[in-house]
Amino acid sequence: MPVTGTLPYQWYDTPNIHLCTLADFEALIAETGLTIEKRVLLEDTGRPAGRHARLAPNLLAVGAAYLLTS
């Protein structure tokens, strides 16, 4: 994991944050029986990422916000 302004610690020294890929998180959502109603990919500014991020979301988006239903 790279050290950046958004993730300023080494991977082994992160306080209270556990990273996963979007695919891992979405698999967990499916396992729990929840449904993804909407996903918004985010830039490092917290704003929605551009359309290009949909091509490789784990590479081009810093995070994501989900709307889930049960």
Order of alpha helices (4+ residues) and beta strands (2+ residues): alpha-beta-alpha-beta
